[in-house]
């Protein structure tokens, strides 16, 4: 009883502070409830308006697809396919319509046709996964229901649908034994003829470059011994009849695999000139003019030659050197590239036909034969060479040559020159030089001068007078020395030795008369 009295007493105590705290708590709870109601309450949506907006965005094609899908869901597959086919006529890439057609095929258990539609639809990135799943499912069904131990039909069900075609039977790889022996030449030959090689600009320009490359290899392989013999013959400066199959005594055989030595003796440029002239490669007539000056430029601009010289000297520049120097070395494989390039400008047909014609109709037919012409024998004699190439005499004659070439009143600008040192003398230059130096006399007139010039440069289309037609003729400095020797012989009918006649002519006529025209220069 005492406890109850105490509790009643406590309950009857005034609670002013407690009532105030309760009001504040009720206000906080009400505010939180309002916030919670706002959070979970959606904005009022006008579904009628939304339906109108959505219907406006749905195209006729989309509407047909929706109807077709609804028909599939209602198992009305035939009608659904008709609707889908109408969609595919206007848009063959509609993935949903393709899926409807596939579903109709599945309803008839035509797994192959269903797989076809799924496969066609697999090109659409957004539906690839579903299409691939449908395709794989139908292929699995085909495997399950295929007929066992029955040969497959020849006609493929995928014809007209897939771009894939069966791969042809794999060909058996050829053995090296089945390839011709010239299929691959030695390394040094391959540097020239392979794709992107030094002669690649010629071979790759042909209609069938691979076949042309193989043919060029064959020609080199079949004529390797002959080309070695010819190179050695003119390198040794021989002058006798020499069979094609005979070896040159002491000559190293080049097969494309040997190690190249720095100290090897090379053919010189004057040996290459003998080949060009003796083999009837140089020519000049109304149609074309191919003096040795043209072939000199072909050689010095050979890609192998420039590459090898640049390897030795990074500052090498072909424009800074005389392309007509008689002492320029011609290494064997540079010689092969030069022959290829000569055949391209001298003969006709494809590159391999031109090269084969050059070897058969020019080199083999005319090369390595004894030359009996008097002036040829006189000029190559040691006594005449000693007179003309004596250091002081040669230097003065070179100044005379350069002077009349560079000071001629109407020198033709050649577009094919190789640098400032590429100087050649035309018949017009020679006629002016002979006239100014008062060389003509009853025994040596203009006509005879023109005949000697034509004989040296191998040009039959020249006129014995200053004429624009003569401007295309070209004589290099070494040929000019040959011309001086012949002029000396023409003006002196004595039986003296040719070397004595040349020495007297140069020392008493050419240099003194030129000195009056070139004051202070000789």
Buried (B, 14 or more C-beta within 10 A) or exposed (E): EEEEEEEEEEEEEEEEEEEEEEEEEEEEEEEEEEEEEEEEEEEEEEEEEEEEEEEEEEEEBEEBBEBBBEBBEEEBBEBBBBBBBEBBEEEEEBBBBBBBBBBBBBBEEBBBBBBBBBBBBBEBEEBEEBBBEBBEBBBEBBEEEEEEEEEEEEEEEBEEEEEEEEEEEEEEEEEEEEEEEBEBBBEBBBBBBBEEBBBBEBBBEBEEBEEBBBBBBBBBBEBBBBBBBBBBBBBBEBBEEBEEEEEBEEBBEBBBEBEEEEEEEBBBBBBBBBBBBBBBBBBBEEEEBBBBBBBBBBBBBBBBBBEBBEEEEEEEEBEEBBBBBBEBEBBBBBBBBBBBBBBBEBBEEBBBBBBBBBBEEBBBEBBBEEEEEEBBEBBBBEBBEEBBEBEEBBEBBBBBBBBBBEEBEEBEEBEEBBBEBBBBBBBBBBBBBBEEBEBBEEEBBBEBBBBBBBBBBBBEBBBBEBEEEBBBBBBBBBBBBBBBBBBBBBBBEEEEEBBBBBBBBBEEBBBEBBBEBBEEEB
